[in-house]
Amino acid sequence: MPCTGILLIHDSSITATTISSVNDRISRVFPKSIGPWSLEYKLYRENPALDSNSGKYKIGQSTGPRFLSQLTLSHHADQVFCLIDDTHGRSKLNNGQAQQQAQLQQNETTGRKVIATFDKGMDLIISSKLQSLWILRKSMRAEGMANSVGTDFEIRVANVTQSGSFKFLIAEITYLKGNSISESKHPIQEFITKCQLPPGKLFFGATLDILDRKNDESMAFTELDTGIQYMEVFRARSI
């Protein structure tokens, strides 16, 4: 499937108006517009009250609170990406909560991390049926424009905001002819240079830390990789 990289642009010279010059430059070179796009990111913290009697967070005993990251993308309209720490010993959950929490334990796992995709109904489950387990800590949104570059690339650029305040700029670059990280890395890096985007950090392939893909770049790229890359970006700027 197509391979995607996420460029995080956040130095002190970047402001909410930077996106205008970036979009102007892109539209002059690649005039075919796909239209608007958007995303929403939510960061939940595990409710510490669940373990208040066990002393889990006492100094010397704690591994720290767990976090649940949730991501929706307008161009993956029927899906919700979720990243959660692997769970242990959730004996205090009732049967319904345990079953719904278990749904967050399914797809790709490493260490204490799990990344998975669900249908849109998971958003409602987390915010309602699991609201006693997870406390919303932050919510961030992004809106921007997308452009197509022949049959080779798509680029999406957006300002990320929190409560209406500008936080950083992101660019999603999709190499439509890619299949694996190894064969797509160079074309994506070359395309970023061609677009003359502001300097930033590219989250792609060996840069990823959430799941260890450093020695696995020949594997086929999947939608989960796209989700992982966004989670890396938002966790780098949120926690």
N, C-alpha and C positions, 0 to 999 in steps of 0.2 A: 504494500500500500504506500501512498505518498508519505514522505518523511518531513517532519516539522522541527524547526528550531526556534527558540524564544530568545530575543535580544532584550536584555534589561538595560535601560538608559536612565541614569539617575544621578549624574554628577551635579555640582552646584550651579552649572551654567544652564541646566535644563529647567524650563518653566512651562506653564500651561500653554503658552503661545508657541512654543517650539514646534509643536505638531503641525502648525499651519505651514511653516517653511518646509518641513519634511514631506507633507502631503503634496505641496506644490511641486517639489522636485520630483517626487515619484510619478505624479500625474503627467508631467511633461515628458518623462522618459517612457513611462508605461501607461498610456492614456485609457486603457480599458478598465472601467470601474465595475466591480462586482456589487458594490453597494455598501450600506452600513453594516457593522457588526458590533457585538457587545459581549461582555462576560460579567459574571458576578462570583466573587470569592468570599467565603465565610470561614472564619476560624472559631472553632468551639474548644472550650477547655473542659476537661473532665470535672464533674461536680465533686469538690473535695469532701462534701458532707457524706458521700458514699463510704468513705473510709475513715470518718472521724473517730470511730471507736477502735479502729485497728492501729492507729498511730502511724499510718503509712508515710506521712510527710514529716515525721519528726526528724530532727537533725541527726545525721549518722545512719538513718534507716531508709531515707527516701531515695527513689530513683527519679523523683520529680513528677509533676502532674502530666497526664497524657493529653494530646491534642488531636482533634478531628478537623481536617481541612476538607471543604466542600467547594466544588467548582462547577459552574455551568457556562457553556459556550454557545453562542447563538448558531454557529455553524455545526454544532453537534446537538441539535435542538432537543432530541429525545433522550438525552443522557445526562446523568449527574456523575462526576468524578468524585470519589471519596478516598482520602488518605487517612489511615488511623493506625495508632500503635497497636501491635498485637496484644490481645487481652489475656489476662490470667486471673483466675479466681473470682469471677463475678458472681459469687454466691448470693449477693443481696438483691439480684434482679428477680422480678417475678417471671413466670413462664413466658408471657407475651413479650416482655422487654428482652429477655434472653434470646428468644427466637429472632426478633428484629435486629438485635445487636449482632447475632451470629451472621446475618446477611452481610455485615461489613467485614467478614473474615474470609472471603472466598478466593479472590483472584490471585494476584501475584504477591508473594510474601518473601521478606528477607528479614532476619533478625526479629525485631519487634515492630516492623512496619508492614502494612498491608495497603495496596492500591487496588481499587476496584471501580467498575462502572455499574450504574443502576439506571432504571427508568426514572422519569421525573417524579414519580410518587415518593422516592426516597427523601426528597426535600421536605415533604410534608411529614413523613414519619419522624425525621430528626427533629423538626421544629415543634412537633406536637407530642407524639407517643413517646419519644425519647428525651423530651425536654427536661425531665428530672435527672437525666444522666449527663447531659452536655449543656454547658452554659455558653451562649454566644458571646465571644470576646471582641471580634472585629468583623466588619463587613466592608468590602471594597468592590467598586464597580469600574468598568472601563467601557468607553464607547468610541468608535472611530470608523474609518473607511477601509475598504479592501479593494485591491487591484489585482488583475490577472495579467500575467506576462506570457502570452502565447499558450502553449501546452506544457510549459516547463515549470513555471512558478506561480504562486499566489503570495501576496504580502498583505498583512493586516497590521495597521498601526493604530494605537489608541492611547489616550491619557487615562491613567488610573487615578481614581479619586476615592477619598474616604470622607464621608459626611460632607460632600461637596468641595473638599479641599484637595488640590492637586498633590499627588505623591510622587509619581514617576511616569515615564513613558515606556511602552513596550512595543515591540514589533514581532509579529509571528510570521516566519518565512516557511513556506511549504514547497518542497521540491516534489513535483507531481510524478516525476519519473523514477524516484528513488524507491528502494525496497529495504535496504539495510542502512544502519548508521555509518558503516565504513565507506560505502559507495556514495553517500549523500553529503558527507561532511564537507568535502572540498567544494562541490557546486554551491552549497549554501553559503559558505564563507566568501566565495567569489561574488555571489549575488549581493551580499551585504555591502561589499566594497563598491560594486557597481551602482548601488542605490545611494551611495554617499551618506549613509545614515550616521548620526552622531555616535561617538565611541560608546561602547557598552560591553556588558558581559554576556556572552552567548551560552545559553543552557542547552546543551546538546551532547549526546554520546558520553565521552569520558569525563565530562564536567559534572555528571550527575552523581549525587551522593546518597539520595534516599534509597535507591535500589542499586546494587552493585552491577553495573553494566560495563565496567571498565575493561573487563577481559572478554566481553561478549558482543562486540560491535558487529560481528558478522550475522547476528540473528536478525530476523525480519522485524522491521519497525511495526509497532501496533498502536492503536488508539491509547492504550495505557501509557505508552511512552510520552505522548502528547500531554496527558494529564500529569505525569510525573514532573515534566519540565516546568509546567505552570506552578505546581506545588513548590518546587525548588525556588522559583522566582518569588512567590508570595511569602514563603517562610523566611527567605533571606531578608525581606523588607518588612516583615510583620511582627515576628516574635522577638 
